[in-house]
Amino acid sequence: MWIRRRQATFGCAFLLVLFCIGGVLPGSARDDVKVFFGLGNIEPTAHYLLSVASVFFLALATGRVWLAAGVTAGLGILIEIVQIWVPGRSSTWVDLGLDMAGVLTGVCVVYIYRYFECGHYG
C-alpha cells in the first residue's frame, strides 16, 4: 500500500476543511487571501483539483469510492448553495460543473491508483 490509511485520513480531513473554509469566505477576505499568496484567478483550478483530491483521499481513507464521490459532490452542492448568502460571493453552474468534473476525475484516479497498487500492470 503506497499511501497508508492514516495518511489518507489526514489528507482527506485537511482538504475537506480547506474546501469548506474556501467556500464560505466572504468575497473581501477571499480577495485578501488571493493577494497575500499571489494566487491570481485560482477559483476554477481550486474547484476542480480540490474535488479530485478530496475524492481520492476520502476513498483511500474509507475504502469506498462511490461514497467518497457522493460526499464530495454533496459538499460541492452544499457550498454552492451556501454561497448565495455569503457577502461578496456568488453561486454559479460553472463552479458546480467544475466540482462534478473533479469528482468524476477523482473516481478515475482512485481506480488507476488501485490498479497500479495491486501490480496488475506489465
C-alpha positions as CSV (number, residue, x, y, z in Angstrom):
1,M,0.0,0.0,0.0
2,W,1.6,3.2,-1.2
3,I,-0.5,5.6,0.9
4,R,-1.5,4.4,4.3
5,R,-5.0,4.8,5.7
6,R,-3.8,7.3,8.4
7,Q,-2.1,9.5,5.7
8,A,-5.2,9.4,3.6
9,T,-7.4,10.3,6.5
10,F,-5.2,13.3,7.3
11,G,-5.1,14.4,3.7
12,C,-8.8,14.0,3.4
13,A,-9.5,16.0,6.6
14,F,-7.2,18.8,5.6
15,L,-8.7,19.1,2.1
16,L,-12.3,19.0,3.2
17,V,-11.6,21.7,5.8
18,L,-9.8,23.8,3.1
19,F,-12.7,23.1,0.7
20,C,-15.3,24.3,3.3
21,I,-13.3,27.4,4.5
22,G,-12.5,28.5,1.0
23,G,-16.2,28.0,0.0
24,V,-17.6,30.3,2.7
25,L,-15.0,33.0,3.0
26,P,-16.7,36.4,2.3
27,G,-15.6,38.0,-1.0
28,S,-13.3,40.6,0.5
29,A,-11.5,38.1,2.7
30,R,-11.1,35.7,-0.2
31,D,-9.6,38.5,-2.3
32,D,-7.2,39.4,0.5
33,V,-6.0,35.8,0.7
34,K,-5.5,35.6,-3.0
35,V,-3.4,38.8,-3.0
36,F,-1.4,37.7,0.0
37,F,-0.4,34.4,-1.5
38,G,-0.3,35.8,-5.1
39,L,-2.9,33.2,-6.3
40,G,-4.4,35.2,-9.1
41,N,-7.6,33.6,-10.6
42,I,-7.3,30.3,-8.8
43,E,-11.0,29.6,-8.3
44,P,-11.6,27.3,-11.4
45,T,-8.5,25.3,-10.7
46,A,-9.3,25.1,-7.0
47,H,-12.8,23.8,-7.6
48,Y,-11.5,21.1,-9.9
49,L,-8.4,20.0,-8.0
50,L,-9.9,20.1,-4.5
51,S,-12.7,17.8,-5.8
52,V,-10.2,15.4,-7.3
53,A,-8.0,15.3,-4.3
54,S,-11.0,15.0,-1.8
55,V,-12.4,12.0,-3.7
56,F,-9.0,10.4,-3.9
57,F,-8.1,10.7,-0.2
58,L,-11.6,10.1,1.1
59,A,-11.8,6.9,-1.0
60,L,-8.4,5.7,0.3
61,A,-9.4,6.5,3.9
62,T,-12.8,4.8,3.8
63,G,-12.2,2.2,1.1
64,R,-15.4,3.2,-0.7
65,V,-15.0,5.1,-3.9
66,W,-18.6,5.9,-4.6
67,L,-19.3,7.0,-1.0
68,A,-16.3,9.4,-1.4
69,A,-17.7,10.7,-4.7
70,G,-21.1,11.2,-3.2
71,V,-19.8,13.0,-0.2
72,T,-17.6,15.3,-2.2
73,A,-20.3,16.0,-4.8
74,G,-22.8,16.7,-2.0
75,L,-20.3,19.0,-0.3
76,G,-19.8,20.9,-3.5
77,I,-23.5,21.4,-4.0
78,L,-24.0,22.5,-0.4
79,I,-21.2,25.0,-0.6
80,E,-22.6,26.5,-3.8
81,I,-26.0,26.8,-2.1
82,V,-24.5,28.4,1.0
83,Q,-22.5,30.9,-1.2
84,I,-25.8,32.5,-2.2
85,W,-26.0,34.1,1.3
86,V,-22.2,34.9,1.8
87,P,-21.4,38.5,1.1
88,G,-19.4,39.1,-2.0
89,R,-19.8,35.5,-3.3
90,S,-22.0,34.0,-5.9
91,S,-23.1,30.6,-6.8
92,T,-22.6,29.5,-10.4
93,W,-23.3,26.5,-12.5
94,V,-19.7,26.6,-13.9
95,D,-18.3,26.2,-10.3
96,L,-20.7,23.3,-9.7
97,G,-19.7,21.8,-13.1
98,L,-16.0,22.0,-12.2
99,D,-16.7,20.3,-8.9
100,M,-18.6,17.4,-10.6
101,A,-15.9,17.1,-13.2
102,G,-13.3,16.9,-10.4
103,V,-15.4,14.2,-8.7
104,L,-15.5,12.1,-11.8
105,T,-11.8,12.6,-12.4
106,G,-11.2,11.6,-8.8
107,V,-13.1,8.4,-9.2
108,C,-10.9,7.6,-12.2
109,V,-7.7,8.5,-10.4
110,V,-8.7,6.1,-7.5
111,Y,-9.3,3.2,-9.9
112,I,-6.0,3.9,-11.7
113,Y,-4.2,4.1,-8.3
114,R,-5.7,0.8,-7.2
115,Y,-4.8,-0.8,-10.5
116,F,-1.1,0.1,-10.1
117,E,-1.1,-0.6,-6.4
118,C,-2.2,-4.1,-6.9
119,G,0.5,-4.7,-9.5
120,H,-1.8,-5.6,-12.4
121,Y,0.4,-3.9,-14.9
122,G,3.3,-5.1,-17.1
